[in-house]
Amino acid sequence: MFQDIAPKVFDNHYEQRRAPRADDYVVIYNDRQVVMYQARALPKFQEVTVKWQLRPSQMTYLFQIDQTAFYLVAAKVAPDTDYQYTNARAFRNFSPTWLGYAGATAAHLGWWYETNQFCGRCGHAMVPDQQERAMDCPQCGQKIYPRISPVVVVGVTSGDKILLTKYLTGYQPYTLISGFVEIGETLEDAVRREVHEEVGLDIRNIHYYGSQPWAFSESLLMGFFAELDQPEAIQLEHDELAQAKWFDRNDTPDEGAKFILAWEMRQAFRHAQA
């Protein structure tokens, strides 16, 4: 999946932050866009200090992959023919893939810093905590940590069949049912609710499969399989879905992005591994 970058190692320990080096990467972020070189590469520290006169004091340490560190810059810079602000979703197609994962994760943190500049309790300007990854309010003491929204991804099965859906807009290949967990819900409750809301079916025997950090929606995806409780007609939610259809194990469509949790779960079902 997208986060599988071995043998490289992702290290997000904030207390291990260090001064930038020439070959470290700098993520210049603004409103879900990142400055990229010809939409396929991130600038390095040496580049940004020369091109935009950016200083280490303007950079926030994010994390390391092996010995390469990544830094965030929130200040806007002037783009040109080669260096342009590009939607962070471009990281899904980056090469090498480890750099795409790093860029997406950096953009997630960029969004968090950007949306937590002021205290939600008293309105005072927030300041970075010096000991941990957090934003502090010097006025009222409010502390904000990076936020991750939980999402359930559900493979509904009935014997040797699996239920796949298609969205009305956006991602078009067949995929699994998914949705955000609501306040006060357990993950299992969210699985039941999403399935009932989207296709009107009841399920049983819910069991966990695996997870995936998904920076593009500031989420953590958690995959579950569940069995159809009893045969009944699909009642499609037409606000979000265009189609819902049962597929035999051996005829499961192979389309769609291969680095996402939903695709891996479909493959696990196809090969009777889940």
Secondary structure, DSSP 8 states (H G I E B T S, - for coil): -TT--TTS-EE--GGG-----TT-EEEEEETTEEEEETTTB--BHHHHHHHS---GGGEEEEEEETTEEEEEE-S-----SSEEEEEGGGGGG-SSHHHHHHHHHHHHHHHHHHTTSB-TTT--B-EE-SSSS-EE-TTT--EE----EEEEEEEEEETTEEEEEEESSS--S-B-EEEE--TT--HHHHHHHHHHHHH---EEEEEEEEEEEEGGGTEEEEEEEEEESS-------TTTEEEEEEEEGGG----S-TTSHHHHHHHHHHTT--
